[in-house]
Amino acid sequence: MIYLDNAATSHFKPQGVLDALTYDLAHSANSGRSGHKYALDAAMKIEDCRRFLLSALGAPEGEYGIAFTKNCTEALNLGIFGFLREGMRVVTTAYDHNSVLRPLFELQKRGKIELMVVDPADNGFVTPEHLDTAMQNADFCAVSAASNVTGARINLKALAESAAKYGTVTLVDGAQAVPLVEIDMKKLGFDMLALPGHKGLHGPQGTGCLIFRTDLRLQPLVMGGTGTASDSTYQPTEPPEALEAGTLFAGGIAALHAGAKWSFAERSRNAPHVRRLAEELTEYLKGLDAEVYTKDPALGVVSFNLKGKESSFVANALAERDFAVRGGLHCAPLAHRALGTSERGAVRASIGTDNTEKDIYLFVAELERINVLRR
């Protein structure tokens, strides 16, 4: 199979990820619950991952905390429901994923918040000027660092400057950006960053995290056992325990640590490699007279349609020949509305660190074959 669906989940996993998961299957224990060596080992591995991610993302320990979640969606929900209070004014963008949009639209429907959605400009990007205008009276801004449909990036520096100017709390969805985009939370001044383990960090599914400023005093999504303050029937108030009720996926977090270490160490090689292949694919698609929606292929996301063909037809035809892409709306309905593709969706090819020029050549050759099919 030629796998070009890395925006959904990364295909390649470093050997350290496989080793960590295999070890955990043979030495499973519940971190923070017991004093035997397996339990202590699990707890140590969780804390090692916690410290590494905080350091790698410029979030000083103590000033920032990290709560592990089962995915980026849960992390975003924790940031949204954990922080927002009734009457707050909130900004997001049309390029955001349903993991941001659905919680916010639900809170708007309940009458709890005022919500403003910033549309992209004619150039296909959400501009700093439009965001700045929207944030003037906003308490909170939740925004994706990069679109999962077009790959279009937000100007993070400008976003941070606007947030600082207006006192707006920021939640950044880093699912499509980290670690190919370098983020220093302290330097930029961001308040929260949500991440999946299974995409750019090359960890396993079932892992994710929210990095947050500790003085935000986030409220938990889930309450229950934490292994601390067990004499109390009330949830602990101090993070991370306050936000991590229940058994953590210790083996998955250890594997996430291994994947993240590899991903950050190899960023200087991976980032230009992914960009180059995506740029090549974009040029090939123009030669096919395809409708290409990606204007910023730096992160490997290339969305397009073959003229006269539904995205689902193209994606299914590719799947039959062992090419993995995603067709449809990509859980981002407002992005497709902005692109004018709500009815037909788009085909998304998303390049990973292990893809090659040969993969791109064979993919384009297959598109040429599909292009002459009826439908």
Steps between C-alpha positions, in 0.01 A plus 500: 500500500605858431378682809409866456261542793743630760277794595262238643772298672869457428587170337866477599581427865861508626636179649494654847121531479462131419745405776316706763164346414642148496668551837177630653306192391739284701541735799162674536432683823288790622703816550446697818297228670755263655856492629638195319767536233273458199264773624791730582654433159172591328473821701859594419442453128194722509692774681792467258265559207337791682834671558621437145194649331500806724867561423469433125213747469651779709260462791688537832392240755300659780391794291348249258350159562406211277199270520505177302186415305393226262524728193512861386120524496485430872782746561312772312182424691694524826635839400160627385270366771770525766550872447188661355244663727153628420491826308849476355567620146680246285677512163582211269548461124325332210812290447466330836419133551175375651698417814505876556179599325256251653576581865482873426180480296344285773583763762360768271179298454464475877531879523820477703741688270509752217680351200666669203639296208770665288489405131809469281584786266491471122863379505394186688650597835358628827680833519655653813296815438167316501594306813618816674171675429300204632709471815458860612211412730565126540569312821615183325634395161516135389680454171680233300864569429442348156192389308451126463335566162736739322804509729466879523687624805402767747757772567569390857718798587229745392236297685708513817552875466127561460422278798750687716364836386140416586552257789343213305567146623621278216449131427702375203413175325840364398376180338627577148797716594711357783789434478556611138409852615721611787296624796643662812204556731676728748661712231178537302284535809244234414279375781405150379614257232314179412683213331430148374763235558433311178567762231815710475640365826492146353360343816211255533130568471331543837745768612488878507552788738409854595779735604361788701596793718451380856348828619199444272359259761331275247199299611510124435294327233502170691513433873599185683797313636840666479709307752532817710283645778314168512344588836294773330184459295586819310719531194853631569545860394865499397614393153584263352304265731195728492477451124608135466236290677517128436773273374738658252630309197851472642635288217350733242648804673842331512461429128392861441819611675706283265315631195527861612874471568554364149272759341665801662850363442426443130304822439783667306496207256129424495364852449679576170442143378124522551486849350694397189279199426183703557622774268581240234154346533336842473685571176409159356134563582504828313620304198193279534281810492374407847331748731765544772387662825834491681698822471745421781630142464773536764339253742429234239122548466389521136126512426356494151226377269522349156265701283164335447554233765373468855767481768351177636524337156867595467586395855327163456664442163837569660424267791422218257854538366659519847544876530389644834350851492190657649203636309201695630472786747781409744295594811536864396165614353567874520831463318326325214228762498768766465663304217168439323538123533221419745318282246787299355764524771864465398769238469772549760844351456713558808869421481697339781863485595547159337346581163728515196515662159406163353180503710406836352581389145289184532216694662489753217513220242197341667317834498568525128333161456200601713471830316389325182241283676134596474325641806 
